């Protein structure tokens, strides 16, 4: 095979054709990949890398609530309700107005809010009545209950020393009239509790031979 004598102009022309052929081959390969991607055979194009060579992070904007300083929540809530007037506001609306958390407000309305003049008008909706319970004078405390002994006999009976109840009761009945004494009268004379005396008559008193029951709740000594 003989090699033709080519001029420099022919060689430059052949080099240009070779470059053009290479470019067409690359374009053809790219087209074939794009066609294959329609049938699931291709891979999605990667995201453009960031300046450091890593995929750029997406910026997510999160709406955050500003926590109210301690002690100012009450003033903010009451101020918002006062502006709302008779229509009141829902817990969600108060949260948007004050920037406080809805869960915190829900707890506040059903605890502190009741003492701060806040009234519930419907489900989850409240109004400010303008009356602060903190300014209302405290109600007088209920009178203390009387001791049990005082409620029973009406007097502050003293407890008789142990072992002295029997002689004290018999001594009281010796000075009693013929119809005897009631349990209450005996308790008053010896300074013992009525219940204690009543129990004694129906337990230990039954064993005392000189003692007799005159009528219901009334006792005397046998003559």
C-alpha positions as a Markdown table, in Angstrom:
| # | Residue | x | y | z |
|---|---|---|---|---|
| 1 | Unk | 0.0 | 0.0 | 0.0 |
| 2 | Unk | 1.4 | 3.3 | -1.1 |
| 3 | Unk | 1.0 | 6.4 | 1.0 |
| 4 | Unk | -0.1 | 9.3 | -1.1 |
| 5 | Unk | 1.9 | 12.5 | -0.8 |
| 6 | Unk | -0.3 | 14.9 | 1.1 |
| 7 | Unk | 0.3 | 18.6 | 1.3 |
| 8 | Unk | 0.2 | 20.5 | 4.5 |
| 9 | Unk | -3.1 | 21.9 | 3.5 |
| 10 | Unk | -4.6 | 18.4 | 3.1 |
| 11 | Unk | -3.2 | 17.4 | 6.5 |
| 12 | Unk | -4.8 | 20.4 | 8.2 |
| 13 | Unk | -8.1 | 19.6 | 6.6 |
| 14 | Unk | -8.0 | 15.9 | 7.8 |
| 15 | Unk | -7.2 | 17.1 | 11.3 |
| 16 | Unk | -10.2 | 19.4 | 11.3 |
| 17 | Unk | -12.4 | 16.5 | 10.1 |
| 18 | Unk | -11.1 | 14.3 | 13.0 |
| 19 | Unk | -11.9 | 16.9 | 15.5 |
| 20 | Unk | -15.4 | 17.3 | 14.1 |
| 21 | Unk | -15.9 | 13.6 | 14.2 |
| 22 | Unk | -14.9 | 13.4 | 17.8 |
| 23 | Unk | -17.3 | 16.2 | 18.7 |
| 24 | Unk | -20.1 | 14.5 | 16.9 |
| 25 | Unk | -19.4 | 11.2 | 18.7 |
| 26 | Unk | -19.6 | 13.0 | 22.1 |
| 27 | Unk | -22.9 | 14.6 | 21.1 |
| 28 | Unk | -24.3 | 11.3 | 19.9 |
| 29 | Unk | -23.4 | 9.6 | 23.1 |
| 30 | Unk | -25.1 | 12.4 | 25.1 |
| 31 | Unk | -28.2 | 12.1 | 23.0 |
| 32 | Unk | -28.3 | 8.3 | 23.4 |
| 33 | Unk | -28.2 | 8.7 | 27.2 |
| 34 | Unk | -31.0 | 11.3 | 27.2 |
| 35 | Unk | -33.1 | 8.9 | 25.1 |
| 36 | Unk | -32.4 | 6.0 | 27.4 |
| 37 | Unk | -33.5 | 8.1 | 30.4 |
| 38 | Unk | -37.0 | 8.2 | 29.1 |
| 39 | Unk | -37.2 | 4.4 | 29.4 |
| 40 | Unk | -35.7 | 4.3 | 32.9 |
| 41 | Unk | -32.2 | 3.3 | 31.8 |
| 42 | Unk | -30.6 | 6.6 | 32.6 |
| 43 | Unk | -29.6 | 8.3 | 35.9 |
| 44 | Unk | -30.8 | 11.7 | 37.0 |
| 45 | Unk | -28.3 | 14.5 | 36.5 |
| 46 | Unk | -26.5 | 15.2 | 39.8 |
| 47 | Unk | -27.1 | 18.5 | 41.5 |
| 48 | Unk | -24.6 | 21.3 | 40.9 |
| 49 | Unk | -22.0 | 21.1 | 43.7 |
| 50 | Unk | -21.4 | 24.1 | 45.9 |
| 51 | Unk | -18.2 | 26.0 | 46.1 |
| 52 | Unk | -16.7 | 23.5 | 48.5 |
| 53 | Unk | -17.6 | 20.6 | 46.4 |
| 54 | Unk | -20.6 | 19.5 | 48.5 |
| 55 | Unk | -24.3 | 19.8 | 47.5 |
| 56 | Unk | -25.8 | 23.0 | 48.6 |
| 57 | Unk | -28.1 | 22.8 | 51.6 |
| 58 | Unk | -31.6 | 23.9 | 51.4 |
| 59 | Unk | -32.5 | 26.8 | 53.6 |
| 60 | Unk | -35.6 | 26.1 | 55.7 |
| 61 | Unk | -37.3 | 29.0 | 57.4 |
| 62 | Unk | -38.9 | 28.0 | 60.7 |
| 63 | Unk | -41.3 | 30.4 | 62.4 |
| 64 | Unk | -40.3 | 30.5 | 66.0 |
| 65 | Unk | -42.2 | 32.0 | 68.9 |
| 66 | Unk | -40.5 | 34.4 | 71.2 |
| 67 | Unk | -40.8 | 33.3 | 74.8 |
| 68 | Unk | -42.2 | 36.1 | 77.0 |
| 69 | Unk | -40.1 | 37.2 | 80.0 |
| 70 | Unk | -41.3 | 35.7 | 83.2 |
| 71 | Unk | -43.9 | 37.8 | 84.9 |
| 72 | Unk | -45.1 | 39.6 | 81.7 |
| 73 | Unk | -47.3 | 36.8 | 80.4 |
| 74 | Unk | -50.3 | 37.8 | 82.5 |
| 75 | Unk | -50.0 | 41.4 | 81.4 |
| 76 | Unk | -49.8 | 40.4 | 77.7 |
| 77 | Unk | -52.8 | 38.1 | 77.9 |
| 78 | Unk | -55.0 | 40.5 | 79.7 |
| 79 | Unk | -53.9 | 43.3 | 77.4 |
| 80 | Unk | -54.8 | 41.3 | 74.3 |
| 81 | Unk | -58.2 | 40.3 | 75.8 |
| 82 | Unk | -59.0 | 43.9 | 76.8 |
| 83 | Unk | -58.4 | 45.0 | 73.2 |
| 84 | Unk | -60.6 | 42.2 | 71.9 |
| 85 | Unk | -63.6 | 43.4 | 74.0 |
| 86 | Unk | -66.8 | 41.4 | 74.5 |
| 87 | Unk | -66.0 | 39.1 | 71.6 |
| 88 | Unk | -63.0 | 37.7 | 73.4 |
| 89 | Unk | -60.3 | 35.6 | 71.8 |
| 90 | Unk | -59.5 | 32.0 | 71.3 |
| 91 | Unk | -56.3 | 30.4 | 72.8 |
| 92 | Unk | -54.9 | 30.2 | 69.3 |
| 93 | Unk | -55.5 | 33.9 | 68.7 |
| 94 | Unk | -53.9 | 34.9 | 72.0 |
| 95 | Unk | -50.9 | 32.7 | 71.1 |
| 96 | Unk | -50.5 | 34.5 | 67.8 |
| 97 | Unk | -50.9 | 37.9 | 69.6 |
| 98 | Unk | -48.5 | 37.3 | 72.4 |
| 99 | Unk | -46.0 | 34.9 | 70.8 |
| 100 | Unk | -46.5 | 32.4 | 73.7 |
| 101 | Unk | -46.9 | 28.6 | 73.3 |
| 102 | Unk | -50.5 | 27.4 | 72.9 |
| 103 | Unk | -50.0 | 24.6 | 75.5 |
| 104 | Unk | -48.7 | 27.1 | 78.1 |
| 105 | Unk | -51.6 | 29.4 | 77.5 |
| 106 | Unk | -54.1 | 26.6 | 77.8 |
| 107 | Unk | -52.7 | 25.8 | 81.2 |
| 108 | Unk | -52.7 | 29.4 | 82.2 |
| 109 | Unk | -56.3 | 30.1 | 81.3 |
| 110 | Unk | -57.6 | 27.2 | 83.4 |
| 111 | Unk | -55.5 | 28.0 | 86.5 |
| 112 | Unk | -54.1 | 31.5 | 86.9 |
| 113 | Unk | -56.6 | 33.0 | 84.5 |
| 114 | Unk | -59.6 | 32.1 | 86.7 |
| 115 | Unk | -58.1 | 34.4 | 89.4 |
| 116 | Unk | -57.2 | 37.2 | 87.0 |
| 117 | Unk | -60.7 | 38.1 | 85.9 |
| 118 | Unk | -60.7 | 35.9 | 82.8 |
| 119 | Unk | -64.1 | 34.3 | 81.9 |
| 120 | Unk | -64.8 | 31.5 | 79.5 |
| 121 | Unk | -67.6 | 32.4 | 77.1 |
| 122 | Unk | -67.4 | 29.3 | 74.8 |
| 123 | Unk | -65.2 | 26.3 | 74.1 |
| 124 | Unk | -61.6 | 27.6 | 74.0 |
| 125 | Unk | -62.7 | 31.2 | 74.0 |
| 126 | Unk | -62.2 | 33.7 | 76.8 |
| 127 | Unk | -62.9 | 37.4 | 77.7 |
| 128 | Unk | -61.5 | 39.7 | 80.3 |
| 129 | Unk | -64.2 | 40.9 | 82.7 |
| 130 | Unk | -62.1 | 43.7 | 84.1 |
| 131 | Unk | -62.3 | 42.3 | 87.6 |
| 132 | Unk | -59.1 | 41.0 | 89.1 |
| 133 | Unk | -59.7 | 38.4 | 91.8 |
| 134 | Unk | -56.3 | 39.4 | 93.4 |
| 135 | Unk | -57.9 | 42.7 | 94.4 |
| 136 | Unk | -61.0 | 41.1 | 96.0 |
| 137 | Unk | -60.7 | 41.0 | 99.8 |
| 138 | Unk | -60.3 | 37.5 | 101.2 |
| 139 | Unk | -63.5 | 35.9 | 102.6 |
| 140 | Unk | -63.5 | 35.4 | 106.4 |
| 141 | Unk | -62.4 | 32.0 | 107.4 |
| 142 | Unk | -65.0 | 29.6 | 108.7 |
| 143 | Unk | -65.1 | 29.2 | 112.5 |
| 144 | Unk | -63.2 | 26.4 | 113.9 |
| 145 | Unk | -65.2 | 23.3 | 114.8 |
| 146 | Unk | -65.7 | 22.6 | 118.4 |
| 147 | Unk | -63.8 | 19.7 | 120.0 |
| 148 | Unk | -65.7 | 16.4 | 119.9 |
| 149 | Unk | -66.4 | 16.4 | 123.6 |
| 150 | Unk | -68.0 | 19.9 | 123.4 |
| 151 | Unk | -70.2 | 18.9 | 120.4 |
| 152 | Unk | -71.4 | 15.8 | 122.3 |
| 153 | Unk | -72.4 | 17.3 | 125.6 |
| 154 | Unk | -72.4 | 21.1 | 124.9 |
| 155 | Unk | -69.7 | 21.6 | 127.5 |
| 156 | Unk | -65.9 | 21.1 | 127.6 |
| 157 | Unk | -66.0 | 17.9 | 129.7 |
| 158 | Unk | -62.8 | 16.7 | 131.1 |
| 159 | Unk | -61.7 | 13.1 | 130.8 |
| 160 | Unk | -62.0 | 11.3 | 134.1 |
| 161 | Unk | -58.8 | 9.5 | 135.3 |
| 162 | Unk | -58.7 | 5.9 | 134.5 |
| 163 | Unk | -60.1 | 3.6 | 137.2 |
| 164 | Unk | -62.1 | 6.4 | 138.8 |
| 165 | Unk | -65.2 | 6.3 | 136.5 |
| 166 | Unk | -67.1 | 3.7 | 138.5 |
| 167 | Unk | -66.9 | 5.3 | 141.9 |
| 168 | Unk | -67.6 | 8.7 | 140.5 |
| 169 | Unk | -70.8 | 7.5 | 138.7 |
| 170 | Unk | -72.1 | 5.6 | 141.8 |
| 171 | Unk | -71.4 | 8.7 | 144.0 |
| 172 | Unk | -73.3 | 10.9 | 141.6 |
| 173 | Unk | -76.3 | 8.5 | 141.7 |
| 174 | Unk | -76.3 | 8.4 | 145.5 |
| 175 | Unk | -77.2 | 12.0 | 145.6 |
| 176 | Unk | -79.8 | 11.7 | 142.7 |
| 177 | Unk | -83.6 | 11.7 | 143.2 |
| 178 | Unk | -85.7 | 8.5 | 143.1 |
| 179 | Unk | -86.1 | 8.6 | 139.3 |
| 180 | Unk | -82.3 | 8.6 | 139.0 |
| 181 | Unk | -80.2 | 10.6 | 136.5 |
| 182 | Unk | -79.8 | 10.6 | 132.7 |
| 183 | Unk | -76.5 | 9.7 | 131.0 |
| 184 | Unk | -76.0 | 13.4 | 130.2 |
| 185 | Unk | -76.7 | 14.5 | 133.8 |
| 186 | Unk | -74.2 | 12.0 | 135.1 |
| 187 | Unk | -71.5 | 13.1 | 132.6 |
| 188 | Unk | -72.1 | 16.8 | 133.6 |
| 189 | Unk | -71.8 | 15.9 | 137.4 |
| 190 | Unk | -68.6 | 13.9 | 137.2 |
| 191 | Unk | -67.0 | 16.0 | 134.3 |
| 192 | Unk | -66.7 | 13.1 | 131.9 |
| 193 | Unk | -67.6 | 12.6 | 128.2 |
| 194 | Unk | -71.2 | 11.6 | 127.6 |
| 195 | Unk | -70.2 | 8.9 | 125.1 |
| 196 | Unk | -67.8 | 7.4 | 127.7 |
| 197 | Unk | -70.5 | 7.4 | 130.4 |
| 198 | Unk | -73.1 | 5.9 | 128.0 |
| 199 | Unk | -70.7 | 3.1 | 127.0 |
| 200 | Unk | -69.9 | 2.4 | 130.7 |
| 201 | Unk | -73.6 | 2.0 | 131.7 |
| 202 | Unk | -74.2 | -0.6 | 128.9 |
| 203 | Unk | -71.0 | -2.6 | 129.5 |
| 204 | Unk | -69.4 | -2.4 | 132.9 |
| 205 | Unk | -72.5 | -1.0 | 134.5 |
| 206 | Unk | -74.5 | -4.2 | 133.8 |
| 207 | Unk | -72.2 | -6.0 | 136.2 |
| 208 | Unk | -72.8 | -3.6 | 139.1 |
| 209 | Unk | -75.5 | -5.2 | 141.2 |
| 210 | Unk | -76.6 | -2.0 | 143.0 |
| 211 | Unk | -77.3 | -0.3 | 139.7 |
| 212 | Unk | -80.6 | -0.4 | 137.9 |
| 213 | Unk | -82.0 | 1.1 | 134.7 |
| 214 | Unk | -85.1 | 3.3 | 135.4 |
| 215 | Unk | -86.0 | 4.2 | 131.8 |
| 216 | Unk | -84.4 | 4.7 | 128.5 |
| 217 | Unk | -81.1 | 6.4 | 129.1 |
| 218 | Unk | -81.8 | 6.9 | 132.8 |
| 219 | Unk | -80.2 | 5.1 | 135.7 |
| 220 | Unk | -80.5 | 4.9 | 139.5 |
| 221 | Unk | -79.2 | 2.9 | 142.5 |
| 222 | Unk | -81.3 | 0.2 | 144.0 |
| 223 | Unk | -82.9 | 1.1 | 147.4 |
